[in-house]
């Protein structure tokens, strides 16, 4: 499955659509302004909230939480020691972990489970909108969860770059 994330470079708000390979709008990332913490909702085209994403309020390192129907799906944190590449750990509610590594700021990274590739994220520039593709490799993977992971990791990396 291939999805295209069309981030907005110019404009107000943090809302943007994610389309499939046929150009059909599949998910809306709805950034919530005027909140104490960074908050997003991943919605279907009809506006139903599929996944809630928010920043953990009190944490030593920036941490994002992904929830579905009020239940925690995943927690995302930057790994402590990652000198050559960016690395993030995604701790799933069932106790398993995903590894996200690569050039996060360049939107070029892989999401893996136990050494097996689940999704590949790759960026390219297109007019006034930044576009990057999310290729989900495994057919049994949850596309909404993997897209939420990509949104979180990119948000954390962008925030980290702003602080430097």
N, C-alpha and C positions, 0 to 999 in steps of 0.2 A: 504494500500500500504506500502510495506517495502522496504527501501533503505539501502545500506551499503556504508558508507563513509570510504575510505581507505586512510587515511592521511599518508604522507610519513614522516618517522622519519629520514631516512638517504638519502642524495642526494641533488642535487642542484635544487633550484626553489621551488615554492609553488604550483605546479600543482598536482592535484590528481583526480581520477575518482570516481564517485558515481554510484554504480551498483544496479539493482533491485534484488529481491529475487532469480531470476533465474541465476544471475551472468552476465546479459547483461549490458554493459556500457550504462548509460542513460544520465548522465551529466558529464561534465569536469569542474572542478574549476581551472581556469587559473589565477594564481597569477602573477601580473605584477611587475617585478623588476625595479629598478632604477627610481622610481617615487618619487615625493615629499610627496605623501600621500599613505597610504595602499590602493591598488586597486586590485580587482578581477573581472573576468568575469565568469558567469555560462553559459556554452555552451552545445549545443546538440552534439550527436556523429558526426554529419557532420560538426561541427565547427561553426555553427551559434550562435551568441551571443543572449541568452535569457534574461539575467539579468546582469546589471552592478552594482557592489558593490564598494563603495569607502568611505574613511574616510573623514569626514567634516574637512576642513582645520582649521578654526578658531572657536573653541568651548571651553567652560570652562571644560566640561567633554568630554571624548572620545565619539564620535558619528559616527555611520556608516549610510550611505545612500544607499538604494536599489532603482534602477531605471530600467524601462523597456521601450525601444524605446524612451529614452530621457525624459520620464515622471516619476516623483518620485512616487514610490509605498509605501515606508516605511522609517522611521527614527528610529534608535535603540540607546538607551542610558541606562546606568546603573541607577537604581533608587537610590535616594540619601540615604535613610535610609534602609539598609538591613543588619542587624547585624548577624542573624543566618544562612541565606541562601543567595545565590546570586539571585538578581532580576534584570531583564531588562524590559524596557517598549518599545514596538514596536508600534509606532504611524503610522497607515496606512493613505494613502492619502484621503480616504473617511471620515476620522474623528474618526474611530473606533480604539480601542487599543487592542493589544495582550499582555499578561503577560507571561514572560519567567522566570521560577524559578527552583531552585534545586541546585545541586552540579555541577556548570558549569565547574569548573576545572577538575572534574572527568568525565565529559561528561555524566552526569546523570541529565536530566532536562525535564520539561514539557512545552509545548507551549499551552496556554489557551486563549480562547475568552469568556469573560463574565462568567467565571467559568466552561466552557465546554472545555474538552481536545480536542485539534486539532492534536497534535503530541507529541510523547514521544521519547526522544533521550537517548540511552543507549550505553555504551562503553564496549568493551572487548579487550584484547590483543591477537594478532595473529601474530606470527613470528616476522619479522622486520618491519611490518607495523601496525600502530594503526588503529583499526577498530571500528566504532561505528554505531549502527543502528538508522535509523530514521523511526519510525512507524507513518504513517499518518492515523489518526483514521477516520476523516470525508471524505466521498467520494467526496463532493463538494469543498474540500480544494484545493488550488493551490500548487502542489508539489514543483515546482521551487521556489516559494516564501518562503515556509516553510524551504526548504533546504538552501536558501540564508540567512534566519533568523538564522538558526543553525550555518552556517559558520561565520556570523558576531558576534554572541554572543561568540562563542569559540575563535575567533580572539581577541575580546575585553578582554575577561577573561585572555587569555594567555599573552597579552600585559600588563595587570594590574599586573599579577603575576611577570613578568620580572622587573617591576618598583619597586616592594616591596623589 
